[in-house]
């Protein structure tokens, strides 16, 4: 329908409703899937995407004709997610750092690739040594502190710390600098585990 990305943006800036409809039809579902990966909530994901698309239309005259619409939309969805997360959650300085680290995943801007990476992480977690996996999931998935885990497993806090260090060492080999971002997507880090994670990673 539109011969180039530049033409599409030009039509959008002029208020051409068909350009807007074209963009929605082309990107809406993928953006919702992407937002769902971030928020872990399908209802919130649609709100995020709708806010982004409406804002794009409202501010269409300010769009740079040379940008990639796809990149613009994905980055906008990420920013909207972070804004909403901040509004509903008391965020510590460390938690803010982990959210910002998600850029290393966001830059991929391919929902299938993000899902592939997350699937890889889940697989690697499943392959962790039994006690190591249990400790890791109690911390990251259930949001327990190291003291709570130690009491539950009837071990020392030092043992829990060693298991967590071991788990991260194994996962880091696969993920490298993307480890924080992917784990945030998988488990939506609980505030009370952030400081503990920062001490032992």
C-alpha positions as a printed Julia matrix, in Angstrom:
201×3 Matrix{Float64}:
  0.0     0.0    0.0
  2.83    2.38   0.85
  5.92    2.21  -1.36
  8.38    2.92   1.44
  8.7     3.52   5.16
  9.33    7.19   4.48
  6.13    7.48   2.44
  4.19    5.76   5.2
  5.41    8.25   7.79
  4.71   11.17   5.46
  1.12   10.02   5.02
  0.8     9.49   8.77
  2.09   13.0    9.5
 -0.47   14.43   7.11
 -3.26   12.74   9.06
 -3.96    9.96   6.56
 -6.15    7.53   8.51
 -5.27    4.69   6.14
 -1.61    4.99   7.17
 -2.63    4.74  10.82
 -4.82    1.7   10.13
 -2.02    0.08   8.15
  0.41    0.46  11.06
 -2.1    -0.9   13.56
 -2.92   -3.91  11.39
  0.76   -4.63  10.81
  2.15   -4.25  14.32
 -0.63   -4.4   16.93
 -0.6    -8.14  17.71
  3.2    -8.4   17.85
  3.37   -5.33  20.09
  0.77   -6.83  22.44
  2.77  -10.05  22.64
  5.91   -8.06  23.35
  4.19   -5.94  26.02
  2.79   -9.12  27.57
  6.32  -10.49  27.88
  7.25   -7.33  29.76
  4.21   -6.97  32.01
  3.23  -10.66  32.31
 -0.38   -9.46  32.06
 -2.39   -9.59  28.81
 -4.84   -6.92  29.95
 -2.11   -4.47  30.91
 -0.27   -5.23  27.68
 -3.22   -4.08  25.57
 -3.48   -0.88  27.6
  0.22   -0.24  27.03
  0.01   -0.77  23.28
 -3.17    1.26  22.91
 -1.6     4.16  24.8
  1.44    4.04  22.53
 -0.54    3.9   19.3
 -2.92    6.68  20.3
  0.01    8.85  21.37
  1.77    8.17  18.07
 -1.33    9.46  16.22
 -1.68   12.49  18.48
  1.98   13.4   18.03
  2.27   12.3   14.39
  3.36   15.74  13.17
  6.5    15.47  15.3
  7.59   12.14  13.82
 10.93   12.04  12.04
 10.32   10.86   8.48
 13.56    8.84   8.53
 12.84    6.66  11.54
 11.85    3.0   11.56
  8.21    2.81  12.67
  8.78   -0.68  14.05
 11.74    0.42  16.18
  9.84    3.52  17.29
  6.82    1.47  18.41
  8.83   -1.18  20.27
 10.87    1.43  22.11
  7.68    3.36  22.94
  6.05    0.21  24.33
  9.11   -0.4   26.5
  9.03    3.19  27.79
  5.3     2.99  28.48
  5.79   -0.24  30.42
  8.52    1.32  32.56
  6.36    4.4   33.22
  3.39    2.29  34.32
  5.59    0.03  36.42
  7.04    3.02  38.24
  3.58    4.43  38.94
  2.26    1.25  40.56
  5.44    0.11  42.32
  7.76    1.68  44.87
 11.03    1.32  42.98
 14.42    1.32  44.66
 17.53    2.67  42.95
 18.76   -0.88  42.4
 15.47   -2.01  40.89
 15.59    0.97  38.53
 19.01   -0.23  37.42
 17.65   -3.66  36.55
 14.71   -2.21  34.61
 17.07   -0.05  32.6
 19.23   -3.09  31.88
 16.28   -4.5   29.96
 17.46   -2.37  27.03
 19.83   -5.19  26.17
 16.77   -7.32  25.41
 14.57   -4.57  24.01
 17.11   -3.77  21.3
 16.43   -7.19  19.77
 12.93   -5.93  18.89
 11.86   -9.35  17.71
  9.21  -11.06  19.8
 10.18  -14.52  18.54
 13.83  -13.93  19.46
 12.88  -12.69  22.92
 10.73  -15.79  23.47
 13.58  -17.97  22.22
 15.98  -16.42  24.74
 13.48  -16.72  27.59
 12.84  -20.35  26.65
 16.59  -20.97  26.68
 16.86  -19.49  30.18
 13.97  -21.6   31.48
 15.64  -24.67  30.02
 18.97  -23.8   31.65
 17.23  -23.23  35.0
 15.6   -26.66  34.73
 19.04  -28.2   34.16
 20.57  -26.66  37.27
 21.56  -29.13  40.02
 18.45  -30.03  42.06
 19.24  -28.09  45.24
 20.67  -25.21  43.25
 17.5   -24.97  41.13
 15.23  -25.14  44.17
 17.15  -22.35  45.9
 17.21  -20.19  42.8
 13.46  -20.52  42.16
 12.58  -19.85  45.79
 14.51  -16.61  45.53
 13.63  -15.42  42.03
 10.18  -16.92  41.45
  8.74  -17.01  44.96
 10.49  -13.84  46.14
 11.85  -15.34  49.39
 14.8   -13.75  51.18
 17.95  -15.76  51.8
 17.01  -16.06  55.48
 13.55  -17.39  54.59
 15.06  -19.9   52.16
 17.57  -21.04  54.77
 14.77  -21.64  57.28
 12.65  -23.48  54.69
 15.53  -25.74  53.61
 16.95  -26.08  57.13
 20.38  -24.93  56.01
 22.61  -21.94  56.77
 22.27  -18.59  54.98
 25.83  -19.12  53.76
 24.73  -22.33  52.01
 21.9   -20.46  50.3
 24.33  -17.77  49.15
 26.69  -20.38  47.7
 23.82  -22.04  45.81
 22.75  -18.67  44.35
 26.29  -17.78  43.3
 26.58  -21.2   41.65
 23.27  -20.74  39.81
 24.23  -17.32  38.47
 27.66  -18.56  37.42
 26.02  -21.29  35.31
 23.39  -18.98  33.78
 25.86  -16.2   33.08
 27.81  -18.5   30.77
 24.73  -18.67  28.54
 23.38  -15.12  28.91
 26.4   -12.96  29.66
 25.32   -9.31  30.09
 21.65  -10.08  29.33
 21.09  -12.12  32.48
 19.4    -9.39  34.54
 17.06   -8.37  31.75
 15.91  -11.9   30.96
 15.39  -12.83  34.61
 13.34   -9.67  35.07
 11.13  -10.72  32.16
 10.74  -14.21  33.57
 10.09  -13.38  37.19
  9.41   -9.6   37.52
 11.94   -9.22  40.33
 10.46   -8.68  43.8
 11.81   -5.56  45.47
 12.89   -7.46  48.55
 15.26   -9.71  46.56
 17.02   -6.96  44.63
 19.53   -5.99  47.32
 20.43   -9.63  47.92
 20.93  -10.2   44.2
 23.17   -7.13  43.95
 25.44   -8.48  46.7
 26.03  -11.85  45.09
 26.1   -11.29  41.33
